[in-house]
Structure formats: C-alpha cells, structure tokens
Amino acid sequence: MRNRIIPSLASAKQLYLAKELLKVEANGFQEIHLDIEDGNFVNNITFGLATIQELRYLTTMSFNIHLMVTQPEKYVKLLVDYLPCTVFIHAESCQNLAELIFYCQQNNIKVGLAFLPTTSLIEYAYLIKRTSMLLLMTSEPDGQGQMFIEEMSEKISKTRQSFPKQELWVDGDITMERAQRLRTIGVEKFVMGREIFRTENSKTELI
C-alpha cells in the first residue's frame, strides 16, 4: 500500500473552512481529517457535528473523524449520516470500546483506536485486533505548540511489530521530512495540518 497524507482541517483558516476544503480536494486529496474536540477530553474546542454536516454537503471526500471527546458514544451513533467516513475513538475516553467498535462495523463505518503518547497499548491489544487501523498521537494536545515527540519513533516501531495487520496512522506535528522517516518504520498514513495549510505544500503521495 502506498503511503498517504491526510490533511487536517483543524489547521485551516477557520473563517474559510469551505474554501479550504474545496482547495485540498482540487489538489487531489481524497480524504480529510476532522478533529472533533469538546473542551473536556482536551482543552481545545474545534468542530461540532453541525459543521461536519455542512461540510458533508460540499464534498464526496471521505471524512476521517478523530473523536477527542469524553463521551464518544454520543457522536459515533450520529456518524452514519456522514458516510463515507472512518472514525478514530480514543481508547482513553470511554469504558465501552468493544460496543462502539461493533456498532461502527455494523453500520459501515471503518473504525480504529487512537492513543495519546503516554498510553500503553498492551491493555488494548485484543481490541486493536478487532479493528483495521490505529492512530498514534505524536504530540501532546497541550496548547503550547503541540511539538513532535522524538521518543515516539521507538513506540511507533514497536507498535508496527506488535500489530502488523492494522493500518498505522500518526498525527501530531508531522512534516514531510518526518513522514519520510516514519515511513521507513512502517507508518502508512500521515495526518498533516500545519504542513499542508500553512505552506504551499499540496503533495498527496510520498514518493
């Protein structure tokens, strides 16, 4: 599988979300990453479902929805209205992960688990194996620049070895240079925000 870059709309100019979305679509991207943050699981607040609904009217691009919320079950059961979409649920955010994974799979929503940098994956191994993808945060959602954590490279490498069948994503201060390096240790998809929307970079494939 060729490595792919997924633009994160949270880094776009918020007053021009529609324009920014259509621009990345015109540049050849086939999928867009949408962070839903509720101000509780993380301090920041981004998009609500009303915004996701309006964006769905604009494009047929696949939505990759990253739920950084304290009660993901309230959101997951509404996502069937926004297909095609995939969703990442944070393992740290709820107690009924198995139920949510099953619900998504029964409703044609591709689902994966997401993990903060400090979270060990060992306890969630059996749940990860029920999904087809997983996402590792490579920066802390700290509101202080969200800088890439170099030590995450070792965790990424070990995760690739432990879960060879899952599509491996990374998210958090990913640049083109870092993506090239992380590709060599098994990362398959790269969420990029500032690298896409705050530069002139529109490269859709890592060659």
C-alpha positions in Angstrom: 0.0 0.0 0.0 1.3 3.4 -0.9 1.7 5.9 1.9 -0.9 8.6 2.0 -1.1 12.1 3.5 -4.4 13.2 5.1 -4.9 17.0 5.6 -6.3 18.0 8.9 -8.9 20.8 8.5 -8.4 22.0 12.1 -5.2 23.8 10.9 -7.0 25.6 8.1 -8.3 29.1 8.3 -11.4 28.7 10.3 -13.3 31.5 8.7 -12.9 29.8 5.3 -13.4 26.1 6.0 -15.5 25.6 2.9 -12.9 27.3 0.7 -10.1 25.4 2.3 -11.8 22.1 2.0 -12.5 22.6 -1.7 -9.0 23.6 -2.3 -7.5 20.4 -0.9 -10.0 18.4 -2.9 -8.9 20.3 -6.0 -5.3 19.4 -5.2 -6.1 15.7 -5.4 -6.6 14.7 -1.8 -9.3 12.0 -1.4 -9.7 12.1 2.4 -9.9 14.9 5.0 -9.2 14.6 8.7 -11.7 16.3 11.1 -10.8 16.7 14.8 -13.9 16.9 17.0 -12.7 18.3 20.3 -15.2 19.0 23.1 -13.1 21.0 25.5 -13.2 18.2 28.1 -11.1 15.3 26.8 -8.7 18.0 25.6 -8.9 21.7 26.4 -9.4 22.8 22.8 -12.8 23.1 21.0 -12.9 22.5 17.3 -15.8 21.3 15.1 -19.3 20.2 16.2 -21.5 17.9 14.3 -23.4 20.8 12.7 -20.1 21.9 11.0 -19.4 18.3 9.9 -22.9 18.2 8.3 -22.4 21.4 6.4 -19.0 20.1 5.1 -20.6 16.9 4.0 -22.9 18.8 1.6 -19.8 20.3 -0.1 -17.8 17.2 -1.0 -17.8 13.5 -1.6 -14.3 13.2 0.0 -14.1 10.5 2.7 -14.2 12.0 6.2 -11.7 10.7 8.8 -13.2 11.8 12.1 -10.9 11.9 15.2 -13.1 11.9 18.3 -11.2 13.7 21.1 -14.2 13.8 23.3 -15.2 12.4 26.7 -18.4 10.6 25.5 -17.6 9.3 22.0 -20.7 7.1 22.1 -22.9 10.3 21.7 -21.1 11.1 18.5 -20.5 7.7 17.0 -24.2 6.9 16.6 -24.7 10.0 14.6 -21.9 9.4 12.1 -24.0 7.2 9.9 -25.4 10.4 8.4 -21.9 11.5 7.2 -20.8 8.5 5.2 -18.4 7.8 3.7 -16.3 8.2 6.8 -13.8 6.5 9.1 -13.6 7.2 12.8 -10.9 7.0 15.4 -12.0 6.6 19.0 -9.6 7.4 21.8 -9.0 4.3 24.0 -8.7 6.6 27.0 -12.1 8.2 26.5 -14.7 5.6 27.4 -15.4 2.2 29.0 -17.4 0.6 26.3 -15.0 0.4 23.4 -16.0 -3.1 22.3 -19.6 -2.0 21.9 -18.6 1.1 19.9 -16.3 -0.9 17.7 -19.1 -3.4 17.0 -21.6 -0.6 16.3 -19.3 1.1 13.7 -18.7 -2.2 12.0 -22.4 -3.0 11.8 -23.0 0.4 10.2 -20.3 0.5 7.5 -18.1 2.9 9.5 -14.4 1.9 9.3 -13.2 2.2 12.9 -9.8 2.4 14.7 -8.5 3.2 18.1 -6.4 6.3 18.8 -3.8 6.7 21.6 -2.2 9.6 23.4 1.6 9.5 23.6 1.6 8.3 27.2 -0.9 5.4 26.8 0.4 1.9 26.7 -1.2 -0.3 24.0 -0.7 -3.6 25.8 -4.0 -3.5 27.7 -5.9 -2.7 24.5 -4.3 -5.3 22.3 -7.4 -7.5 21.9 -9.5 -4.5 20.9 -6.9 -3.2 18.4 -7.0 -6.6 16.7 -10.8 -6.2 16.2 -10.1 -3.1 14.1 -8.3 -2.5 10.8 -6.4 0.7 11.8 -4.9 2.5 14.7 -3.6 6.1 15.3 -0.7 7.2 17.5 -0.6 10.8 18.6 3.0 12.0 18.1 2.5 15.3 20.0 0.7 16.2 23.2 -2.6 18.2 22.8 -1.0 20.8 25.2 -2.0 24.1 23.5 1.7 25.0 23.6 2.7 24.3 20.0 2.0 20.6 20.0 5.5 19.7 19.1 6.6 16.3 17.7 7.9 14.0 20.4 11.0 12.3 19.0 10.8 9.4 21.5 7.6 8.3 19.8 9.6 6.8 17.0 10.5 3.8 19.2 6.9 3.4 20.2 5.8 3.5 16.5 8.4 0.9 15.6 7.2 -1.5 18.4 3.6 -0.9 17.5 4.2 -1.8 13.9 5.8 -5.1 15.1 3.0 -5.9 17.5 0.1 -5.1 15.1 1.3 -5.9 11.6 -2.2 -6.2 10.2 -3.5 -2.8 11.3 -3.1 0.3 9.1 -0.8 2.5 11.1 -1.5 6.3 11.3 0.4 9.1 13.0 -0.9 12.5 14.0 0.9 15.4 15.6 3.3 17.9 14.1 4.0 15.7 11.1 6.2 17.3 8.4 7.2 15.9 5.0 10.7 15.2 6.4 9.3 13.3 9.4 6.8 11.4 7.3 9.6 10.2 5.0 11.5 9.0 8.1 8.4 7.4 9.8 7.5 5.6 6.6 10.7 3.5 7.0 9.4 2.1 10.3 6.0 1.1 9.0 3.7 4.1 9.2 1.1 4.1 6.4 -0.9 7.3 6.8 0.1 10.7 8.0 -2.2 13.3 9.3 -0.8 16.8 8.4 -2.2 20.1 9.4 0.2 23.0 9.5 2.4 21.4 6.9 -0.5 21.5 4.4 -2.4 24.6 5.3 0.4 26.9 6.4 2.7 26.2 3.5 2.2 25.8 -0.2 2.6 22.1 0.1 0.0 20.0 -1.7 1.8 16.8 -2.2 -0.6 13.9 -2.0 1.8 11.0 -2.1 5.1 10.2 -0.5 7.4 9.1 -3.3 
